[in-house]
Amino acid sequence: MSGQTALWLFADQLGPHFHSTPEHRDRDVLLIRSAAAFAAKPFHRQKLHLVQAALYRLAEDLGDRVTLLDAPDYRTGLRRFGRPVVVHEPNSHAADALVRRLRDEGVVEEILPTPGFVRSKEDFAAWASGRTRFVMEDFYRDQRGRFEVLLEPDGSPAGGHWNYDRDNREPPPKTTRLDVPAPWHPRENAIDERVRAELDRAEREGAILPVGADGPRRFAVGRDEAQRALHRFLDHRLPVFGPHQDAMLTHDWAMAHALLSVPLNLGLLDPLDVVRQAEQRWRDGTAPLESVEGFVRQVLGWREWVWHLYWHLGPDYLRRNALQARRKLPDWWRELDADAVEAACLRTALAGVRDRGYAHHIERLMVLGNHALQRGYDPAELTAWFATAFVDGFPWVMPANVIGMSQYADGGIVGTKPYAAGGAYVHRMSDHCGGCVFDPKQRTGPRACPFTAGYWAFLDRNAERLRGNHRMRQPLQGLRRLRDLDAVVAQEAEREHF
């Protein structure tokens, strides 16, 4: 038993930058598997598997340093442990409130800054001071300068541009799959067998109420696995990641995506180390700048941005509903019943969530999110769904992504306009429409595309709310010119099948 105060780790704080730095390497480690945390929400079955396997894996890797306790809740687990602890800043408002109460009670000696993100809350608050809107591009450029990433010797951006997004929007090739090496996949082991048996028993007993299909584990749960997954992407997939990162292929769910959000969000990878390694591939000449910059923007820009906005905007942000969207999520959405969906793009995205707990960022934003925006689903309910149905979903991940970017429910704090699009966008950026029962060029009739018609119905419903947004001027002018608008609106109000 170490003489230092023990370190209590949550299940998303599992990498060595949390527990094996010089400050912590001599501390005992406490892990608590809270039954209440697992039972609280309808998590995807594969997410529960990943979290539980990751806890077991860290306990195995650290050996005698670790005490792993099963407890009804965190407070009971700490009482059973019987010793004071230190803890890193947790990643949810609820957990943050809990550790602060425990500090006041003397159970937690100290709340330490999190090493899971590269910028402190204090630094972000200084950057955000005086701003009423939070534009990711501004933050991203500040991040690049602050951490000296992808810069020329004089401090200018590598290649002369900060952002190569315009080079990374190519539609999919005329093939069913990208010509790219397969992503890293784990080999299941005894831990996976144990976890699957325990989850089966918990589900039979009603202790958990998961959604989605059980399936083979697809993502890293240990440090060595996370490193292999990272190097597989950087060495074999990053060179072709950029151009088609916004495209969708029915039979290629992974395409050239990194698939690193799970190990990053479990805290298995240090985000700045990931960024440095990606940057080195460009400096070595093994990956083009456009692909490297696009990946760096996701990790150093977007991921950091949504984490900081979660804290900066606070819990009340979840109640934002600028477009007054009130519809409840339909049962087929909650139950991940992709077979009930006729629209090929929506069916494919929802099947990915059902079967893998995963869909890539364009499927989330421009298919699932776009559909929800058009149909007026309640943004808070939608945010909770994204946080539980996805294997990489955690409370901090989704508010800015869903409330702000996807649903425009914050009225423009995060995004400059609603990300609404008709079937033409899906047709251009995917191979879904060719075999679909709906036609993206039709907005009325039995083959009317629910995205094409839904787009105009959405604009009609929100025209007054959006009239002051200069980026919506042209779409709203188009709305006024639509001769069959009344028929489209009436049709979409009655639509039962998508």
Order of alpha helices (4+ residues) and beta strands (2+ residues): beta-alpha-beta-alpha-alpha-beta-alpha-beta-alpha-beta-alpha-alpha-alpha-alpha-alpha-alpha-alpha-alpha-alpha-alpha-alpha-alpha-alpha-alpha-alpha-alpha
